[in-house]
Amino acid sequence: MPTTSSLDADARSLLFLDARSNVNFADRPVPANVVRKVWELVKWGPTGNNTVPLRLLVAESDEARAAVIANALEGNRAKLAKAPLLVVAAHDERFHDTFDVTGAGTASTYERLEGDPGRRSSMAHSGAMLQAGYFIVGLRAAGLAVRPYGGFDKAAMDAALFEGTSWRSEVLFGIGYPHEDDHGAGERRGRLGADQAVRVA
């Protein structure tokens, strides 16, 4: 750990050191409005060209929850069912339509993206995944535990939840308040140290 930090030890623990990808959660509902409040904070994280491609679907209804769980890989379904709140993070294939809000580019930038769906989709994916990282940190800062899932049928999820829209699913999140005794994430495994993962050129 660095010897100095703008965050105190409790904040570092909450966001990174003690936080886990919970499977078990406290028996307490998480209202959809919590996600809205987290969004209003994390939307200010830096993004490529000031774009905002991330979209969030809060699966609050029984029908939406069932669709999320049904289209997850079999090994993830029971874990997702334990989460008080499920969120599908998606990218918007037409994120450039909001340039008037984000000030992300000029008219010529819009036209280039409009004429190059492949590049646009790639930018939407990478930008949404960057913002998804901010979303995880924002949820933890709000006192919530979150577990991301990549194991699901994206085409089936899109058909079930995003039919007729330009949203395309990227990651599932199981969200809840931390369980007091058992996070269910198992023994903590290691991470690469800076000597292996950081190179100074």
DRENPA-3360 file (N, C-alpha, C; in nm, 2 decimals, always signed):
BEGIN
1 = MPTTSSLD = +0.08/-0.12/+0.00/+0.00/+0.00/+0.00/+0.09/+0.12/+0.00 ~ +0.04/+0.23/-0.07/+0.12/+0.36/-0.06/+0.13/+0.41/+0.08 ~ +0.24/+0.48/+0.10/+0.25/+0.54/+0.24/+0.16/+0.66/+0.26 ~ +0.12/+0.73/+0.16/+0.03/+0.84/+0.17/-0.09/+0.82/+0.08 ~ -0.20/+0.87/+0.12/-0.32/+0.86/+0.03/-0.42/+0.96/+0.07 ~ -0.50/+1.01/-0.03/-0.60/+1.11/+0.00/-0.72/+1.04/+0.07 ~ -0.73/+0.91/+0.06/-0.84/+0.84/+0.13/-0.78/+0.78/+0.26 ~ -0.87/+0.78/+0.36/-0.83/+0.72/+0.49/-0.84/+0.57/+0.48;
9 = ADARSLLF = -0.79/+0.51/+0.58/-0.78/+0.36/+0.58/-0.92/+0.30/+0.57 ~ -1.02/+0.35/+0.63/-1.15/+0.30/+0.62/-1.21/+0.30/+0.48 ~ -1.18/+0.42/+0.41/-1.23/+0.43/+0.28/-1.16/+0.33/+0.18 ~ -1.03/+0.32/+0.20/-0.96/+0.22/+0.12/-1.01/+0.08/+0.14 ~ -1.04/+0.05/+0.26/-1.09/-0.09/+0.29/-1.22/-0.11/+0.23 ~ -1.31/-0.01/+0.24/-1.45/-0.02/+0.19/-1.45/-0.03/+0.04 ~ -1.36/+0.04/-0.03/-1.36/+0.04/-0.17/-1.28/-0.08/-0.23 ~ -1.17/-0.12/-0.17/-1.08/-0.21/-0.23/-1.03/-0.33/-0.14;
17 = LDARSNVN = -0.98/-0.30/-0.03/-0.90/-0.40/+0.05/-0.99/-0.50/+0.11 ~ -1.10/-0.46/+0.17/-1.19/-0.56/+0.24/-1.32/-0.59/+0.16 ~ -1.34/-0.52/+0.05/-1.46/-0.54/-0.03/-1.44/-0.68/-0.10 ~ -1.55/-0.75/-0.11/-1.55/-0.88/-0.18/-1.67/-0.89/-0.28 ~ -1.65/-0.98/-0.38/-1.76/-1.01/-0.47/-1.86/-1.10/-0.41 ~ -1.95/-1.04/-0.33/-2.04/-1.12/-0.25/-2.14/-1.21/-0.33 ~ -2.16/-1.33/-0.27/-2.27/-1.42/-0.32/-2.38/-1.41/-0.22 ~ -2.35/-1.40/-0.09/-2.45/-1.39/+0.01/-2.47/-1.24/+0.05;
25 = FADRPVPA = -2.59/-1.20/+0.08/-2.62/-1.06/+0.11/-2.71/-1.06/+0.23 ~ -2.72/-0.94/+0.29/-2.81/-0.92/+0.41/-2.95/-0.93/+0.35 ~ -3.04/-0.97/+0.44/-3.19/-0.99/+0.41/-3.25/-0.85/+0.41 ~ -3.22/-0.77/+0.31/-3.26/-0.63/+0.31/-3.28/-0.58/+0.16 ~ -3.39/-0.53/+0.13/-3.41/-0.49/-0.01/-3.32/-0.37/-0.05 ~ -3.29/-0.36/-0.18/-3.21/-0.25/-0.23/-3.30/-0.18/-0.33 ~ -3.35/-0.06/-0.30/-3.44/+0.01/-0.39/-3.37/+0.05/-0.52 ~ -3.44/+0.06/-0.63/-3.38/+0.10/-0.76/-3.32/+0.24/-0.75;
33 = NVVRKVWE = -3.38/+0.32/-0.66/-3.33/+0.46/-0.65/-3.18/+0.47/-0.61 ~ -3.14/+0.37/-0.54/-3.00/+0.36/-0.50/-2.91/+0.36/-0.62 ~ -2.95/+0.28/-0.72/-2.87/+0.28/-0.85/-2.87/+0.42/-0.91 ~ -2.98/+0.48/-0.91/-2.99/+0.62/-0.97/-2.89/+0.71/-0.90 ~ -2.89/+0.71/-0.77/-2.80/+0.79/-0.69/-2.65/+0.76/-0.72 ~ -2.62/+0.64/-0.73/-2.48/+0.60/-0.76/-2.45/+0.65/-0.90 ~ -2.54/+0.63/-1.00/-2.51/+0.68/-1.13/-2.48/+0.83/-1.13 ~ -2.56/+0.91/-1.06/-2.53/+1.05/-1.06/-2.40/+1.09/-1.00;
41 = LVKWGPTG = -2.33/+1.00/-0.93/-2.20/+1.02/-0.88/-2.10/+0.98/-0.99 ~ -2.11/+0.85/-1.03/-2.01/+0.79/-1.11/-2.01/+0.84/-1.26 ~ -2.12/+0.90/-1.30/-2.12/+0.95/-1.44/-2.01/+1.05/-1.47 ~ -1.95/+1.11/-1.36/-1.85/+1.21/-1.38/-1.71/+1.15/-1.40 ~ -1.70/+1.02/-1.39/-1.56/+0.96/-1.42/-1.52/+0.99/-1.56 ~ -1.39/+1.00/-1.58/-1.34/+1.03/-1.72/-1.37/+0.92/-1.82 ~ -1.41/+0.96/-1.94/-1.44/+0.86/-2.04/-1.37/+0.91/-2.17 ~ -1.36/+0.82/-2.27/-1.30/+0.85/-2.40/-1.38/+0.95/-2.47;
49 = NNTVPLRL = -1.32/+1.06/-2.50/-1.39/+1.17/-2.58/-1.51/+1.22/-2.51 ~ -1.52/+1.20/-2.38/-1.63/+1.25/-2.30/-1.77/+1.18/-2.33 ~ -1.76/+1.06/-2.39/-1.88/+0.99/-2.43/-1.93/+0.91/-2.31 ~ -2.06/+0.88/-2.32/-2.13/+0.81/-2.21/-2.21/+0.69/-2.27 ~ -2.14/+0.58/-2.30/-2.21/+0.47/-2.36/-2.27/+0.37/-2.27 ~ -2.24/+0.38/-2.14/-2.30/+0.28/-2.04/-2.45/+0.31/-2.02 ~ -2.53/+0.20/-2.02/-2.67/+0.21/-1.98/-2.69/+0.10/-1.88 ~ -2.79/+0.12/-1.79/-2.81/+0.03/-1.68/-2.96/-0.01/-1.68;
57 = LVAESDEA = -2.99/-0.14/-1.68/-3.13/-0.18/-1.66/-3.14/-0.24/-1.52 ~ -3.22/-0.19/-1.44/-3.25/-0.24/-1.30/-3.36/-0.34/-1.32 ~ -3.33/-0.46/-1.29/-3.43/-0.57/-1.31/-3.51/-0.58/-1.18 ~ -3.61/-0.49/-1.16/-3.68/-0.48/-1.03/-3.81/-0.57/-1.04 ~ -3.87/-0.58/-1.15/-3.99/-0.66/-1.16/-3.96/-0.81/-1.16 ~ -4.06/-0.89/-1.12/-4.04/-1.04/-1.12/-4.00/-1.09/-1.26 ~ -4.07/-1.03/-1.36/-4.04/-1.07/-1.50/-3.90/-1.04/-1.54 ~ -3.85/-0.92/-1.51/-3.72/-0.89/-1.55/-3.61/-0.97/-1.47;
65 = RAAVIANA = -3.64/-0.99/-1.34/-3.54/-1.08/-1.27/-3.54/-1.22/-1.33 ~ -3.65/-1.27/-1.36/-3.66/-1.41/-1.41/-3.59/-1.41/-1.55 ~ -3.60/-1.31/-1.63/-3.53/-1.31/-1.76/-3.38/-1.30/-1.74 ~ -3.33/-1.22/-1.64/-3.18/-1.22/-1.61/-3.13/-1.35/-1.57 ~ -3.20/-1.41/-1.48/-3.16/-1.54/-1.42/-3.16/-1.65/-1.53 ~ -3.27/-1.65/-1.60/-3.29/-1.76/-1.70/-3.18/-1.76/-1.81 ~ -3.13/-1.64/-1.84/-3.04/-1.63/-1.95/-2.89/-1.63/-1.91 ~ -2.87/-1.64/-1.78/-2.74/-1.66/-1.72/-2.70/-1.81/-1.74;
73 = LEGNRAKL = -2.56/-1.83/-1.74/-2.52/-1.97/-1.74/-2.57/-2.04/-1.62 ~ -2.58/-2.17/-1.63/-2.65/-2.25/-1.52/-2.57/-2.23/-1.39 ~ -2.44/-2.22/-1.39/-2.37/-2.21/-1.27/-2.38/-2.08/-1.20 ~ -2.43/-1.98/-1.27/-2.45/-1.85/-1.21/-2.59/-1.82/-1.16 ~ -2.69/-1.90/-1.20/-2.83/-1.87/-1.17/-2.86/-1.87/-1.02 ~ -2.81/-1.97/-0.95/-2.84/-1.97/-0.81/-2.78/-1.85/-0.73 ~ -2.66/-1.81/-0.78/-2.59/-1.70/-0.72/-2.67/-1.57/-0.74 ~ -2.71/-1.55/-0.87/-2.79/-1.43/-0.90/-2.92/-1.43/-0.83;
81 = AKAPLLVV = -2.98/-1.54/-0.81/-3.11/-1.55/-0.74/-3.10/-1.50/-0.59 ~ -2.98/-1.51/-0.53/-2.96/-1.46/-0.40/-2.95/-1.31/-0.38 ~ -2.92/-1.24/-0.49/-2.90/-1.10/-0.49/-3.03/-1.03/-0.48 ~ -3.04/-0.93/-0.38/-3.16/-0.86/-0.37/-3.20/-0.77/-0.49 ~ -3.09/-0.73/-0.56/-3.12/-0.64/-0.68/-3.02/-0.69/-0.79 ~ -3.08/-0.70/-0.91/-3.00/-0.74/-1.03/-3.00/-0.62/-1.13 ~ -2.89/-0.60/-1.18/-2.87/-0.49/-1.28/-2.80/-0.54/-1.40 ~ -2.85/-0.51/-1.52/-2.78/-0.55/-1.64/-2.71/-0.42/-1.70;
89 = AAHDERFH = -2.58/-0.42/-1.71/-2.50/-0.31/-1.76/-2.50/-0.34/-1.91 ~ -2.52/-0.24/-1.99/-2.52/-0.25/-2.14/-2.45/-0.13/-2.20 ~ -2.41/-0.15/-2.32/-2.37/-0.03/-2.40/-2.47/+0.01/-2.50 ~ -2.47/+0.14/-2.53/-2.57/+0.19/-2.63/-2.50/+0.20/-2.76 ~ -2.54/+0.13/-2.86/-2.48/+0.13/-2.99/-2.50/+0.27/-3.06 ~ -2.59/+0.35/-3.00/-2.61/+0.49/-3.06/-2.58/+0.59/-2.95 ~ -2.47/+0.57/-2.88/-2.43/+0.66/-2.78/-2.40/+0.80/-2.84 ~ -2.36/+0.80/-2.97/-2.32/+0.93/-3.03/-2.45/+1.02/-3.05;
97 = DTFDVTGA = -2.57/+0.97/-3.03/-2.68/+1.05/-3.04/-2.70/+1.15/-2.93 ~ -2.62/+1.13/-2.82/-2.62/+1.22/-2.70/-2.51/+1.32/-2.70 ~ -2.44/+1.34/-2.81/-2.33/+1.44/-2.82/-2.37/+1.58/-2.78 ~ -2.50/+1.61/-2.80/-2.55/+1.74/-2.76/-2.55/+1.76/-2.61 ~ -2.56/+1.65/-2.54/-2.56/+1.65/-2.39/-2.41/+1.65/-2.34 ~ -2.33/+1.56/-2.39/-2.20/+1.53/-2.34/-2.09/+1.62/-2.40 ~ -2.12/+1.69/-2.51/-2.02/+1.77/-2.58/-1.90/+1.68/-2.63 ~ -1.93/+1.56/-2.67/-1.83/+1.46/-2.69/-1.76/+1.49/-2.83;
105 = GTASTYER = -1.82/+1.55/-2.92/-1.75/+1.56/-3.05/-1.82/+1.66/-3.14 ~ -1.77/+1.69/-3.25/-1.82/+1.78/-3.35/-1.92/+1.71/-3.44 ~ -1.98/+1.79/-3.53/-2.07/+1.73/-3.63/-2.00/+1.63/-3.72 ~ -1.87/+1.65/-3.75/-1.79/+1.56/-3.83/-1.76/+1.43/-3.76 ~ -1.74/+1.44/-3.62/-1.72/+1.32/-3.54/-1.85/+1.23/-3.55 ~ -1.96/+1.30/-3.53/-2.09/+1.23/-3.53/-2.10/+1.15/-3.67 ~ -2.08/+1.22/-3.78/-2.09/+1.16/-3.91/-2.00/+1.05/-3.93 ~ -1.87/+1.06/-3.88/-1.78/+0.95/-3.89/-1.83/+0.82/-3.82;
113 = LEGDPGRR = -1.88/+0.85/-3.70/-1.93/+0.73/-3.62/-2.06/+0.68/-3.68 ~ -2.14/+0.76/-3.73/-2.27/+0.72/-3.79/-2.24/+0.63/-3.91 ~ -2.13/+0.66/-3.98/-2.10/+0.58/-4.10/-2.01/+0.46/-4.08 ~ -1.97/+0.44/-3.95/-1.88/+0.33/-3.92/-1.93/+0.25/-3.80 ~ -2.03/+0.17/-3.82/-2.10/+0.10/-3.71/-2.00/+0.01/-3.63 ~ -1.90/-0.05/-3.70/-1.80/-0.13/-3.63/-1.72/-0.06/-3.53 ~ -1.67/+0.06/-3.57/-1.59/+0.14/-3.48/-1.67/+0.19/-3.37 ~ -1.80/+0.23/-3.40/-1.89/+0.28/-3.30/-1.92/+0.17/-3.19;
121 = SSMAHSGA = -1.94/+0.05/-3.24/-1.96/-0.06/-3.14/-1.84/-0.09/-3.06 ~ -1.72/-0.08/-3.11/-1.60/-0.11/-3.04/-1.59/+0.00/-2.93 ~ -1.61/+0.13/-2.97/-1.60/+0.24/-2.87/-1.70/+0.23/-2.76 ~ -1.82/+0.18/-2.80/-1.93/+0.17/-2.70/-1.90/+0.06/-2.60 ~ -1.84/-0.05/-2.65/-1.80/-0.16/-2.56/-1.69/-0.12/-2.46 ~ -1.58/-0.06/-2.52/-1.47/-0.02/-2.43/-1.51/+0.09/-2.33 ~ -1.59/+0.18/-2.38/-1.63/+0.29/-2.29/-1.73/+0.24/-2.18 ~ -1.82/+0.15/-2.22/-1.91/+0.10/-2.12/-1.84/+0.02/-2.01;
129 = MLQAGYFI = -1.74/-0.06/-2.05/-1.67/-0.14/-1.95/-1.59/-0.05/-1.86 ~ -1.53/+0.06/-1.91/-1.46/+0.16/-1.83/-1.56/+0.21/-1.72 ~ -1.68/+0.25/-1.77/-1.78/+0.31/-1.68/-1.83/+0.21/-1.58 ~ -1.84/+0.08/-1.62/-1.88/-0.03/-1.53/-1.79/-0.04/-1.41 ~ -1.66/-0.01/-1.43/-1.56/-0.01/-1.32/-1.60/+0.10/-1.22 ~ -1.63/+0.22/-1.28/-1.67/+0.32/-1.19/-1.80/+0.29/-1.11 ~ -1.89/+0.22/-1.18/-2.01/+0.18/-1.12/-1.99/+0.09/-1.00 ~ -1.90/-0.01/-1.01/-1.87/-0.10/-0.90/-1.81/-0.02/-0.78;
137 = VGLRAAGL = -1.72/+0.07/-0.81/-1.66/+0.15/-0.70/-1.77/+0.24/-0.63 ~ -1.86/+0.29/-0.72/-1.97/+0.37/-0.66/-2.06/+0.30/-0.58 ~ -2.09/+0.17/-0.62/-2.18/+0.09/-0.53/-2.11/+0.06/-0.40 ~ -1.99/+0.03/-0.40/-1.91/+0.00/-0.28/-1.91/+0.13/-0.19 ~ -1.89/+0.24/-0.25/-1.89/+0.37/-0.17/-2.02/+0.40/-0.11 ~ -2.13/+0.34/-0.17/-2.27/+0.36/-0.11/-2.30/+0.25/+0.00 ~ -2.20/+0.17/+0.03/-2.22/+0.07/+0.14/-2.27/-0.06/+0.09 ~ -2.27/-0.08/-0.05/-2.33/-0.20/-0.10/-2.22/-0.30/-0.14;
145 = AVRPYGGF = -2.26/-0.43/-0.15/-2.17/-0.53/-0.20/-2.22/-0.56/-0.34 ~ -2.12/-0.60/-0.43/-2.16/-0.62/-0.57/-2.08/-0.73/-0.63 ~ -2.14/-0.82/-0.71/-2.07/-0.93/-0.78/-2.10/-0.91/-0.93 ~ -2.00/-0.90/-1.01/-2.02/-0.89/-1.16/-2.02/-1.03/-1.21 ~ -2.10/-1.05/-1.32/-2.11/-1.18/-1.39/-2.09/-1.15/-1.54 ~ -2.00/-1.23/-1.60/-1.99/-1.22/-1.75/-2.05/-1.35/-1.82 ~ -2.09/-1.45/-1.74/-2.14/-1.57/-1.79/-2.29/-1.57/-1.82 ~ -2.33/-1.53/-1.94/-2.47/-1.53/-1.98/-2.48/-1.52/-2.13;
153 = DKAAMDAA = -2.59/-1.55/-2.18/-2.62/-1.55/-2.32/-2.66/-1.41/-2.36 ~ -2.57/-1.34/-2.42/-2.59/-1.19/-2.45/-2.70/-1.18/-2.55 ~ -2.70/-1.26/-2.65/-2.81/-1.25/-2.76/-2.95/-1.27/-2.70 ~ -2.96/-1.37/-2.61/-3.09/-1.40/-2.55/-3.13/-1.30/-2.45 ~ -3.03/-1.24/-2.38/-3.06/-1.14/-2.28/-3.11/-1.01/-2.36 ~ -3.04/-0.98/-2.47/-3.08/-0.86/-2.54/-3.22/-0.88/-2.60 ~ -3.25/-1.00/-2.65/-3.39/-1.03/-2.70/-3.49/-1.02/-2.59 ~ -3.46/-1.06/-2.47/-3.55/-1.06/-2.36/-3.58/-0.92/-2.31;
161 = LFEGTSWR = -3.47/-0.84/-2.30/-3.48/-0.71/-2.23/-3.46/-0.59/-2.31 ~ -3.39/-0.60/-2.43/-3.36/-0.48/-2.50/-3.41/-0.48/-2.65 ~ -3.51/-0.57/-2.67/-3.57/-0.58/-2.81/-3.62/-0.44/-2.85 ~ -3.58/-0.40/-2.98/-3.62/-0.28/-3.03/-3.55/-0.15/-2.99 ~ -3.44/-0.18/-2.91/-3.35/-0.07/-2.86/-3.21/-0.08/-2.92 ~ -3.13/+0.02/-2.89/-2.99/+0.01/-2.94/-2.90/-0.03/-2.82 ~ -2.96/-0.08/-2.71/-2.88/-0.13/-2.60/-2.83/-0.27/-2.62 ~ -2.71/-0.30/-2.58/-2.66/-0.44/-2.59/-2.59/-0.48/-2.46;
169 = SEVLFGIG = -2.62/-0.59/-2.40/-2.58/-0.63/-2.27/-2.43/-0.66/-2.27 ~ -2.37/-0.62/-2.15/-2.22/-0.64/-2.13/-2.19/-0.72/-2.01 ~ -2.25/-0.68/-1.89/-2.22/-0.75/-1.76/-2.34/-0.75/-1.68 ~ -2.36/-0.85/-1.60/-2.47/-0.86/-1.50/-2.41/-0.83/-1.36 ~ -2.49/-0.76/-1.28/-2.44/-0.73/-1.14/-2.55/-0.78/-1.04 ~ -2.50/-0.86/-0.94/-2.58/-0.90/-0.83/-2.54/-0.80/-0.71 ~ -2.64/-0.73/-0.66/-2.62/-0.62/-0.57/-2.70/-0.64/-0.44 ~ -2.64/-0.61/-0.33/-2.71/-0.61/-0.20/-2.63/-0.55/-0.09;
177 = YPHEDDHG = -2.68/-0.54/+0.03/-2.61/-0.49/+0.14/-2.53/-0.61/+0.19 ~ -2.40/-0.59/+0.24/-2.32/-0.70/+0.28/-2.38/-0.79/+0.39 ~ -2.36/-0.91/+0.38/-2.40/-1.01/+0.48/-2.31/-0.99/+0.60 ~ -2.36/-0.99/+0.72/-2.29/-0.97/+0.84/-2.18/-1.07/+0.87 ~ -2.21/-1.20/+0.84/-2.12/-1.30/+0.88/-2.05/-1.38/+0.76 ~ -2.11/-1.39/+0.64/-2.06/-1.47/+0.54/-2.08/-1.41/+0.40 ~ -1.98/-1.36/+0.34/-1.99/-1.30/+0.20/-2.01/-1.41/+0.10 ~ -1.97/-1.54/+0.13/-1.99/-1.64/+0.03/-1.90/-1.65/-0.08;
185 = AGERRGRL = -1.80/-1.56/-0.08/-1.71/-1.55/-0.20/-1.59/-1.64/-0.18 ~ -1.58/-1.72/-0.07/-1.47/-1.81/-0.05/-1.34/-1.74/-0.01 ~ -1.24/-1.82/+0.00/-1.11/-1.77/+0.04/-1.06/-1.67/-0.06 ~ -1.00/-1.56/-0.01/-0.95/-1.45/-0.10/-0.83/-1.50/-0.17 ~ -0.83/-1.49/-0.30/-0.71/-1.53/-0.38/-0.62/-1.41/-0.41 ~ -0.50/-1.44/-0.46/-0.40/-1.34/-0.48/-0.43/-1.25/-0.60 ~ -0.35/-1.14/-0.61/-0.34/-1.05/-0.72/-0.20/-1.03/-0.75 ~ -0.17/-1.00/-0.88/-0.03/-0.97/-0.92/+0.01/-0.84/-0.85;
193 = GADQAVRV = +0.14/-0.84/-0.81/+0.19/-0.72/-0.75/+0.25/-0.63/-0.85 ~ +0.28/-0.51/-0.81/+0.33/-0.41/-0.90/+0.46/-0.45/-0.97 ~ +0.54/-0.54/-0.91/+0.66/-0.58/-0.97/+0.63/-0.67/-1.09 ~ +0.51/-0.73/-1.10/+0.47/-0.81/-1.21/+0.38/-0.74/-1.31 ~ +0.31/-0.64/-1.27/+0.20/-0.58/-1.35/+0.23/-0.44/-1.39 ~ +0.33/-0.38/-1.34/+0.36/-0.24/-1.37/+0.51/-0.23/-1.43 ~ +0.52/-0.17/-1.55/+0.65/-0.16/-1.61/+0.67/-0.01/-1.64 ~ +0.78/+0.04/-1.61/+0.82/+0.18/-1.63/+0.91/+0.18/-1.75;
201 = A = +0.88/+0.25/-1.86/+0.96/+0.25/-1.98/+1.03/+0.38/-1.99;
% end
